[in-house]
Amino acid sequence: MKIRSGFVSNSSSSSFICEFCGESSGGYNLDLIDCEMVNCEVGHCFCIKHILDKSEYELDGVKFTKGEILDYDFAHKEYKTSSGEEFYGSEFIYEFPKEYCPICNLTKITSELMLKHLFIKYNLNKDEVTNEIKKLYSNASEIYKKYQDLVK
């Protein structure tokens, strides 16, 4: 068992990866907005710059431009909905509307979506596929090599 003496900090580090372009950002006590990223309401994490281009965005009855959302202060400003409720822009950083998500709208097809499609299309069973992979290959490098040979 490790025993600590003196000052002990519980600062936490965070990291975020854009599911659209693969850009990553991390550090201590970071929030998504610090990394210029958002999560859509489905859970996709992506850079703010990839929000689908529209002239105007509506978030809970409040209209914004992409420029306003890209502005760092967006998360820290207080707004009022059409029903008069107050909220901060940061409330939308973690539940951004899926209508503006490039992944939800298939601007980019992620590996996860491709895999799910193949499982549905070919009526595959996860356990059967797992067992087949383990029978055919002894490690992940073999799969990567085989894949690279196929796409040449």
N, C-alpha and C positions, 0 to 999 in steps of 0.2 A: 504494500500500500504506500502511496506517495503522500508525504506530509509536507504541507506548505506553511511557511511562516512569513510574516511581513505582509506587505500590501498584495492583495489578490484582486485582479480585475475580472469581471464577468462580461466584458465587451464581446459582442458577437459579430462575426463577420458574415457577410451575405454575398452571394454571387448570382448573377442572372445571365441567361443565354437567350439570345433572340432566336426563336424557332424559324424565322424567315431567312435571315442572312448568316446566322451562326456567330454574330458578334457577341462577345462576352464582356462583362464588367463586374468588378467585385471590390470589396473593401469592408472596413469596419463601419457598423451602424448605417449602412446604406439602405435606401428605399428605392423602389423601382424608378421613381421620378428622378432620383439622383443619377441614375444610369440612362436617363431619357428613354425609358421603356414603360410599357403598360401590359396588363393582363386583360384579355377580353373576358366577357362573362362566361365563356365556355372553358377558359383556363389557358389559352395560348398566350405565351409571353413573346412580345415583339417590340422592336424599336419604334418610337413614336414616328420617326420619319417614314415608316412603312404603312401608316394608317392610310386606308384607301382614299384616293384623291376625290374629294367632293368639294363643292364650293362652300358648303355649310354643313355643320354637324349639329345634331340635336341630342342633348344629354339631359334627360329628365325634364323636358320642356324648356330648357335653356339652349339658345343657339350660339355656336362658336364657329370661328374659322380655324383652319388647320394651324395657321400662324399663332393664334391664341393658345391652342393646345400645346404647341411646340415651345411656347414661352415658359420658362422655368417657374415663373410666378403663378401659372395656372393652378398648380397643386395647392398653393398657399392662399389663394384668393377665396373670399366667401361669395357665394352666389345664392339667388333665390329661384326656386322652381316656379312654374306657372301657378301652382297651388299655394305659393307663399312660404314653403318650407326652405329653411336655410341649409346650405351644405358647402363644403370646401371642395375644390377641384380634385383634391387627393382622393376623395371618395370614389371617383371614376377611374382612377389609375388601376385599381384592382378588379373592376367590373366594367370595363369599357364595352360599349355596345357591339355585339357580334356583327352588326351590319357594316361596321367599319374595319373589321379584322381581315387582313389579307389571307389568312389561313382558312378561316371559316368560309370565305368567299372563293376559295380555290385559286387564288392568284398564284399560290405556290402549293404544290402537292408535297406534303412532308412524307418521309419514310414511314412514319406511323400510319398515315392515311393509306398509303400504298399497301402496307401489310394488312391492315384491316380489310381493305377492298379484296385482296387476294384470299383472305380467310373466308369472306362472305361468298365471293364468286365461285370458289372451288369447294365450299362447304368443308373447310378444314377443321380438324380438332387440334387444339393447342398441344395436348399431351402426345398425340400421335406424331405431330411435327417435331416436337422436342425429342422424342425417342428416335425418330429417323435421323435427325441431325447428329445425335450422339453415336449412332451406329455408323454413319458415313464418314465422320470426321473425328480426329482425335483432339483438335484444338481450333480456335477461331482463326488462326493464321491460315490454315488450310482452306477455310471457307473464303477468306479474302483473296487468296491466290486464285482459287477456282473462279471466283467472280471476275477478277481482273482479266483472266484468260478469256472469259466469255464475252466481255465488252470490248475487246480489242478489235 
